[in-house]
Amino acid sequence: MKYINDPETVARAKNGDRDAMDAVVESNMGLVRSIAVRFNGRGVEQDDLMQLGAIGLIKAICGFDPSFGCSFSTYAVPLIMGEIKRYLRDDGIIKISRTVKRNSALIRRFCDEYMHDNSREPTVDEISEGCGIAHEDIVIALDAARPMLSLCSSGDDDTGTLEEIVGEDVIEKRFEDIALRQAIEKLDRRDKLLIKLRYYRGLTQQQTAELLGMSQVKVSREERRIQEKLRRCL
């Protein structure tokens, strides 16, 4: 699709014309893509880079003024790039502290030895006692040691993806993943841990219950409460 950069259409989009906004955004996604591919290999999925770039594009639409003396695409490029760079700098790359790495290695050795001696995995209480590490720090270390699953991946128990549970129509499709992640960051620490265990690590409710020292029923009830909280936040 040809880029729509004429000042009149961009001005209509800026002033709230939804059709004009959609037209300018859709026609300029090729520009967003050409910028997003420069950041491949930075630990962020291409779709997420595109979504971030689209946010920068919309900011460019809202801030563009023909009196700047440049074309819209020229004005938009640094805003698209800046949005992606800001995310990579502040949020995109997960930094694991030395303490978490040390705890993770200690827990892994303890669990291997415990499994060998007892033919079962240890509980959080047993890990805490054996390693001298607080319960929450155990969960954080275990979470950091495993690959992260997409929010589009489902946990077990046939609950579907977190996006499907919270609802796909709450915001525009191309921004829903970013908005959902931001909503999760607003949860308190214990709720966030439960969501990470269920939807990032893909544990079943029973496995999550055993790890957090809860019953499966308690996990199910807490999960429904958190889902409703995320719906309200979105």
Secondary structure, 3 states (H helix, E strand, C coil): CCCCCCHHHHHHHHCCCHHHHHHHHHHCHHHHHHHHHHHCCCCCCHHHHHHHHHHHHHHHHHHCCHHHCCCHHHHHHHHHHHHHHHHHHHHHCCCCCHHHHHHHHHHHHHHHHHHHHHCCCCCHHHHHHHHCCCHHHHHHHHHHCCCCCCCCCECCCCCCEHHHHHCCCCCCHHHHHHHHHHHHHCCCHHHHHHHHHHHHCCCCHHHHHHHHCCCHHHHHHHHHHHHHHHHHHC
